[in-house]
Amino acid sequence: MQTLLDVMRGVIDRGTGASIRTRFGIRADVAGKTGTTQDNADGWFILMHPQLVAGAWVGFNDSRVTLRSDYWGQGAHSALPMVGDFFQRSLRSRMIDANVRFVEHKEVGLFEALGWTIRGWYQRWFGPAPKPEAPPTPKRAARPAPEPEPAAAAEPDTGVAASAVLPALTGERNPAVDQGVLDAGPASASPPAVAPASVPPAIATPSSTQDVPGYGPAKAASPEAGPGPARPQE
């Protein structure tokens, strides 16, 4: 990398791209390369800076059309002026810094390179063996959160109602109502009606012994005398 950079610097300082220094007055640390195709069909030039790289190409889409001149066909004469003018304006407007330089890579000497090689051999043969990497643990898919169960409907509290209604049905007084713990309800409210108990049908008794076998017609009893025993008719 460092060798390639030095070669491209030489193109700008002593080669075909020297007009970047002489014509456009660019003194920054730049490197570039010119190029020309056969029969002067294309000319191009590339210039690079630590903060900017730009290039230009001059030619035609049809390769049969050429510039017909060895002077204008060269990239140093056709494409370089466009790139030089662009860099000159960029430096004047301070879009790029003229004092920035490419990073210089330190060249490694023979003995230093040999020392690094010996250290690598020693580490390979006598160094600790690398620990094997544990296989990655497969991740388990997260279980979806259980849906909340619907809340059960609250059952009505019938204890208070029953404690207030049962005494009304049985006719007993509720001490909780007397003590003011339970609300006895409005004063005009009457206890619920209780269905009367079923009474067995009365057995019809004959008012007279006329229809009874062995007895004659009934005699009219006097109102003064009480009912006497009925005698059988002779």
URDA-V708340 format. One record per residue. RES is the residue in one letter. SS is DSSP state (H for helix, E for strand, C for the rest). PSI is psi in degrees with one decimal (999 if undefined). Layout:
res;ss;psi
RES;SS;PSI
RES;SS;PSI
This chain:
res;ss;psi
M;C;-45.0
Q;H;-37.6
T;H;-42.4
L;H;-39.6
L;H;-40.9
D;H;-37.4
V;H;-43.0
M;H;-25.8
R;H;-38.7
G;H;-29.9
V;H;-38.7
I;H;-37.4
D;H;-39.1
R;H;4.1
G;C;-149.6
T;C;-15.0
G;C;23.7
A;C;-20.9
S;H;-15.0
I;H;-36.0
R;H;-45.9
T;H;-42.2
R;C;-42.1
F;C;-6.4
G;C;31.4
I;C;117.9
R;C;4.3
A;C;168.8
D;C;96.3
V;E;160.7
A;E;149.3
G;E;-178.2
K;E;134.9
T;E;164.0
G;E;149.4
T;E;134.9
T;C;175.0
Q;H;147.2
D;H;23.5
N;H;37.3
A;C;-33.9
D;C;148.4
G;E;138.0
W;E;161.2
F;E;138.3
I;E;133.9
L;E;133.9
M;E;145.3
H;E;155.1
P;C;-22.4
Q;C;-5.5
L;E;142.1
V;E;129.9
A;E;153.0
G;E;159.7
A;E;149.7
W;E;136.2
V;E;128.1
G;C;-166.2
F;C;155.4
N;C;-29.6
D;C;117.9
S;C;-14.0
R;C;-17.5
V;C;121.7
T;C;172.2
L;C;-14.8
R;C;27.7
S;C;133.6
D;C;-21.5
Y;C;-55.5
W;C;-14.4
G;C;-17.4
Q;C;142.9
G;H;-26.2
A;H;-20.8
H;H;-23.8
S;H;-44.5
A;C;-31.9
L;H;-39.9
P;H;-34.9
M;H;-42.3
V;H;-40.2
G;H;-41.3
D;H;-37.3
F;H;-43.3
F;H;-37.4
Q;H;-43.0
R;H;-36.9
S;H;-38.8
L;H;-36.9
R;H;-36.8
S;C;1.1
R;C;31.1
M;C;-28.2
I;C;152.3
D;C;125.6
A;C;-15.2
N;C;-7.3
V;C;137.5
R;C;157.5
F;C;150.1
V;C;125.2
E;C;121.8
H;C;131.2
K;C;128.9
E;C;134.5
V;C;127.8
G;C;175.8
L;H;-46.7
F;H;-36.4
E;H;-40.3
A;H;-37.4
L;H;-38.6
G;H;-41.9
W;H;-33.6
T;H;-42.4
I;H;-40.2
R;H;-37.0
G;H;-40.0
W;H;-43.3
Y;H;-43.1
Q;H;-32.7
R;H;-38.3
W;H;-35.1
F;H;-4.2
G;C;166.3
P;C;142.9
A;C;140.0
P;C;140.7
K;C;133.7
P;C;140.4
E;C;135.6
A;C;140.4
P;C;144.1
P;C;139.4
T;C;124.6
P;C;137.6
K;C;134.5
R;C;142.4
A;C;135.3
A;C;131.7
R;C;139.5
P;C;145.9
A;C;136.8
P;C;141.8
E;C;140.0
P;C;137.0
E;C;142.8
P;C;139.6
A;C;136.3
A;C;141.7
A;C;135.3
A;C;127.9
E;C;139.7
P;C;144.4
D;C;106.0
T;C;2.1
G;H;-42.1
V;H;-41.4
A;H;-40.5
A;H;-39.7
S;H;-21.6
A;H;-27.1
V;H;-38.1
L;H;-45.0
P;H;-32.9
A;H;-34.4
L;H;-38.5
T;H;-10.3
G;C;4.4
E;C;158.0
R;C;141.4
N;C;118.5
P;H;-26.0
A;H;-31.9
V;H;-39.0
D;H;-35.4
Q;C;-3.3
G;C;8.2
V;C;-42.3
L;C;151.5
D;C;122.5
A;C;-8.7
G;C;179.1
P;C;151.0
A;C;-31.5
S;C;-6.6
A;C;133.0
S;C;150.6
P;C;150.8
P;C;142.5
A;C;141.2
V;C;127.6
A;C;131.7
P;C;147.5
A;C;145.8
S;C;130.6
V;C;128.4
P;C;143.8
P;C;138.7
A;C;143.7
I;C;123.3
A;C;129.2
T;C;138.0
P;C;133.2
S;C;-12.0
S;C;164.7
T;C;17.6
Q;C;-36.5
D;C;0.6
V;C;129.9
P;C;137.7
G;C;-3.2
Y;C;146.6
G;C;-169.1
P;C;148.4
A;C;143.2
K;C;144.4
A;C;126.5
A;C;140.1
S;C;148.5
P;C;-26.5
E;C;-40.9
A;C;143.7
G;C;170.5
P;C;130.0
G;C;172.9
P;C;137.5
A;C;136.0
R;C;145.8
P;C;142.7
Q;C;136.1
E;C;999
